[in-house]
């Protein structure tokens, strides 16, 4: 038996509410609506998360190996915060394009993403991370439409999310298809430490 899974950073409820307001603004600017005729299939805000790494289909025994490996590799990983700098269309893979809030590719975030990719590879799972960008999916484009089917010139004037995301935990989610979109179930979570192992002063999580 295999399950579809991915690693992501969970979001605080206050941040989720502000992102939902941002998605409502983008919905109006894109000329769509939240009804069934919308060009974008808007994601329920309860499913918002900052995606770091897609694993695809994995075996159940690999879930246990991933948890053990993640707890060993990330037990000294300090928490930090990233800035959501813009929203726009993002081609996740050849079959899927999304409208997403995208994070600033700051060193701490890219180092964590690389570390996650390395621990996944150590368990024997192959992932393609070369062009992957951490993001929060706000909506999906219904097939067969892709971003080129839209007037992307207007995207240049879309407002920035301008939100800081505390990265203080990592979660492996299972993804299952549902009638109203994907259903995400947390399989395990790894809290990050509040202090850097080489420092005595605590690192304060950014407020949202």
HELIX and SHEET records of a PDB file:
HELIX    1   1 UNK A   13  UNK A   29  1                                  17    
HELIX    2   2 UNK A   45  UNK A   47  5                                   3    
HELIX    3   3 UNK A   60  UNK A   74  1                                  15    
HELIX    4   4 UNK A  107  UNK A  122  1                                  16    
HELIX    5   5 UNK A  147  UNK A  149  5                                   3    
HELIX    6   6 UNK A  152  UNK A  157  5                                   6    
SHEET    1   A 4 UNK A  50  UNK A  59  0                                        
SHEET    2   A 4 UNK A   2  UNK A   9 -1                                        
SHEET    3   A 4 UNK A 169  UNK A 176 -1                                        
SHEET    4   A 4 UNK A 183  UNK A 191 -1                                        
SHEET    1   B 5 UNK A  40  UNK A  42  0                                        
SHEET    2   B 5 UNK A 135  UNK A 141 -1                                        
SHEET    3   B 5 UNK A  96  UNK A 103 -1                                        
SHEET    4   B 5 UNK A  80  UNK A  93 -1                                        
SHEET    5   B 5 UNK A 163  UNK A 167 -1                                        
END                                                                             
